Amino acid sequence: MMQQVPGWSIENGKLTRDVTVADFRAALVLVNKIGELAEQEGHHPDITIHSWNHVRIEFYTHSIQGISENDFIMAAKVNQLLPTA
């Protein structure tokens, strides 16, 4: 399913993406958009802001201790929220 989620990779057993945005404010906006989506879908990623303009998103399904189809679905939905270059 990796071909359906461009920009994502698998690291340490998690579906992961790093996104660079314009500034810290844009990072906060993105985190909040992803948070709203996660609440709607009931599937919550780990999200980290680092180096003031980088957002790291990680999906992992704890109940199966691995990556599920829902993780890929959520990654595709997150891709739709990302700013275009």
RAHU-V538741 format. One record per residue. N is the residue number from 0. RES is the residue in one letter. SS is DSSP state (A for helix, B for strand, O for the rest). D_FIRST is the distance of its C-alpha to the first C-alpha in Angstrom with 2 decimals. Layout:
n:N res:RES ss:SS d_first:D_FIRST
n:N res:RES ss:SS d_first:D_FIRST
This chain:
n:0 res:M ss:O d_first:0.00
n:1 res:M ss:A d_first:3.80
n:2 res:Q ss:A d_first:5.45
n:3 res:Q ss:A d_first:5.50
n:4 res:V ss:O d_first:7.24
n:5 res:P ss:O d_first:9.89
n:6 res:G ss:O d_first:12.36
n:7 res:W ss:O d_first:10.55
n:8 res:S ss:B d_first:10.88
n:9 res:I ss:B d_first:11.30
n:10 res:E ss:B d_first:15.05
n:11 res:N ss:O d_first:17.21
n:12 res:G ss:O d_first:14.59
n:13 res:K ss:B d_first:13.61
n:14 res:L ss:B d_first:10.97
n:15 res:T ss:B d_first:13.51
n:16 res:R ss:B d_first:14.74
n:17 res:D ss:B d_first:18.33
n:18 res:V ss:B d_first:19.96
n:19 res:T ss:B d_first:23.48
n:20 res:V ss:O d_first:25.66
n:21 res:A ss:O d_first:29.29
n:22 res:D ss:O d_first:31.10
n:23 res:F ss:A d_first:31.34
n:24 res:R ss:A d_first:31.93
n:25 res:A ss:A d_first:28.71
n:26 res:A ss:A d_first:26.87
n:27 res:L ss:A d_first:28.57
n:28 res:V ss:A d_first:27.74
n:29 res:L ss:A d_first:24.00
n:30 res:V ss:A d_first:24.12
n:31 res:N ss:A d_first:26.05
n:32 res:K ss:A d_first:23.68
n:33 res:I ss:A d_first:20.73
n:34 res:G ss:A d_first:23.19
n:35 res:E ss:A d_first:24.16
n:36 res:L ss:A d_first:20.63
n:37 res:A ss:A d_first:20.10
n:38 res:E ss:A d_first:23.44
n:39 res:Q ss:A d_first:22.72
n:40 res:E ss:A d_first:19.51
n:41 res:G ss:O d_first:20.99
n:42 res:H ss:O d_first:18.18
n:43 res:H ss:O d_first:19.47
n:44 res:P ss:O d_first:18.08
n:45 res:D ss:B d_first:20.34
n:46 res:I ss:B d_first:21.61
n:47 res:T ss:B d_first:24.05
n:48 res:I ss:B d_first:26.22
n:49 res:H ss:B d_first:27.62
n:50 res:S ss:O d_first:29.89
n:51 res:W ss:O d_first:30.81
n:52 res:N ss:O d_first:28.12
n:53 res:H ss:B d_first:24.85
n:54 res:V ss:B d_first:22.46
n:55 res:R ss:B d_first:19.97
n:56 res:I ss:B d_first:17.41
n:57 res:E ss:B d_first:15.87
n:58 res:F ss:B d_first:13.97
n:59 res:Y ss:O d_first:14.64
n:60 res:T ss:B d_first:15.65
n:61 res:H ss:O d_first:19.16
n:62 res:S ss:O d_first:19.87
n:63 res:I ss:O d_first:17.47
n:64 res:Q ss:O d_first:17.86
n:65 res:G ss:B d_first:14.22
n:66 res:I ss:O d_first:10.85
n:67 res:S ss:O d_first:10.33
n:68 res:E ss:A d_first:8.35
n:69 res:N ss:A d_first:11.05
n:70 res:D ss:A d_first:10.33
n:71 res:F ss:A d_first:7.13
n:72 res:I ss:A d_first:9.55
n:73 res:M ss:A d_first:12.21
n:74 res:A ss:A d_first:10.69
n:75 res:A ss:A d_first:10.34
n:76 res:K ss:A d_first:13.87
n:77 res:V ss:A d_first:15.15
n:78 res:N ss:A d_first:14.24
n:79 res:Q ss:A d_first:16.58
n:80 res:L ss:A d_first:19.28
n:81 res:L ss:O d_first:19.38
n:82 res:P ss:O d_first:22.41
n:83 res:T ss:O d_first:22.15
n:84 res:A ss:O d_first:23.67
